[in-house]
Amino acid sequence: MYQTKEQEILPEYWYNVVPDLPEQLSPPKDSSRDSSSIELLKQILPEKLLEQEFSFRRNERIPDEIMDLYIQIGRPTPLVRARNLEKKLSYSGKIFFKYEGATVTGSHKINTALPQAYYAANEGVEEVVTETGAGQWGTATALAASLNSMRSKVFMVSTSYKQKPLRKQIMEIYGANVVSSPSNETDFGKKILKENKDHPGSLGIAISEAVEYALEKGYKYMLGSVMNSVITHQSIIGLETKKQLELQGEEADVMIGCVGGGSNFSGFAFPFISGKAEMIATTAEEVPKFTHGKFGYDFIDTAGILPQLKMFSLGADFVPPGIYAGGLRYHGAAPALSMLVHSGRIRAEDVGENEVISAMRLFSGTQGIIPAPESGHAIASAIRYARQDPASKKTIVVNISGHGLLDLSIFSRGKQ
Ligand SMILES: Cc1ncc(COP(=O)(O)O)c(C=O)c1O
C-alpha cells in the first residue's frame, strides 16, 4: 500500500498503553442516574470503538481503509530538528519537534476522527455528533464525517464560537452543522441559558449537549480526547516519532507535550513509556488540573450523563477563564495519563498565557511555523527546559499538536 519511502514510517499497529501501566486502570463508574451510563455508551459509541476502549491488547491493527485515509491527510507528519531555535537559545543539546500541524485539518485531532467516523459509518450511521472547544476537533470530525459520507453536527463552546469565526466556516465547508453551546437545541443547553443567557460555555457543557442530542436522534457521538481508544489512535504520533528518531540515530531524553484532555501528549509519549525518557506534560496555568486538581472519580461532562472516570480533575462544573488556548480548558485528563502523572512517571508543569505567547513568537521567528496556542504551551516548557541548562547535551523532543494560522489574534493579547 505504501507508495513512497516516507510512508514506510507509518506503523501497522496502534499502541494501547493499558497492559504497560503500573496498575490496572480503574473502570468507568456509573453515575447515579436511573439508567446505567455505561449502557448508554453502547448506544452512542460504535461497537468497535467500545471494544477498543476496554481492550487489554497492546497492539491494535490499523485497518487498511484508515491507513489509506491517514496517507490522504498527510501522514506521516514531519519530525524536524529545530536548529535555529537551538542556536537562538545557545542550547548545546538537540531540539526536535514532531509537527501535527502538517495534516490537512491542521492538528492531531484527525488521527482519531478518521477511525471513529469509519467505525460509525460501518454501522450504517448517517450522522455523527460532537462538541468542540478550540474548533480543531470539530474541524477533524467534520472532515472525517465527510470522507465517510456522513453528516456531522458540532456543538461549539460559545467563547470559541465568538472568538473563532473562521473555524466555524471551515467546519461548514466540510459540511458540518455548527451551533454555539450552550444552545437551545437540547434540554441541558436550554436550562443553562435560562440561568445565564450569556453563559460562556465549557467543554463539559458542550459534551453534555452533544450526547443528549445523539441519544435523542439515534446518532453516534464522537469524543476527541480523554478516552483510551482515542489515545490508542493517537499513538500513531509517537510510533512515527520513534521510527523517525531511530532512522536518524537519535534517542529522546526529554519528551514534552501540552495537555487538554490528554490525547496528543499521550499519543506522542506513551509509545516511549517503557524507556528512560523524562516526560513533561504541560497544562495551562489557568487550568491547572494536575497541580491543583484532585485525583479521583469525576464526570466527563458537566451534566453527568457520561460515566465517571478516575482522573485528575478540577471538577466537572469548572468554568475555565477565557484563555485563547480553547483546547486546554477541559477540567480533566485521560485516566491512563492521570495515573502516570500521579505515579510520578510523568511530570506536570503549568505555564501562563504571556509566557506561551513569547514562546510562540520565538518559535515562529526561528522555525517559521506559527504553532497553535495549545502547542505553544509545550514549546514554552521546552524553552524553559533548554534555558535552565543551556550546556546540557540532552535531546528534547516536543510535540507541536497543531498550527495556529487561524488563531493569530492571540498575538494581540500578549506583551512582548
Ligand atoms: C491543537 C490542539 N492541541 C492540543 C489540544 C488539547 O487536547 P488533547 O490534550 O486531547 O490533545 C487541542 C484540543 O482541542 C488542540 O486543538
The ligand as a Gaussian input file, in Angstrom:
#p B3LYP/6-31G(d) Opt

LIG

0 1
 C       -4.045000      21.875000      18.572000
 C       -4.518000      21.271000      19.848000
 N       -3.605000      20.834000      20.726000
 C       -3.961000      20.281000      21.893000
 C       -5.283000      20.147000      22.249000
 C       -5.608000      19.551000      23.574000
 O       -6.269000      18.354000      23.504000
 P       -5.559000      16.973000      23.870000
 O       -4.965000      17.140000      25.227000
 O       -6.632000      15.981000      23.833000
 O       -4.512000      16.737000      22.837000
 C       -6.284000      20.569000      21.373000
 C       -7.696000      20.417000      21.719000
 O       -8.583000      20.881000      21.100000
 C       -5.881000      21.156000      20.143000
 O       -6.796000      21.577000      19.275000

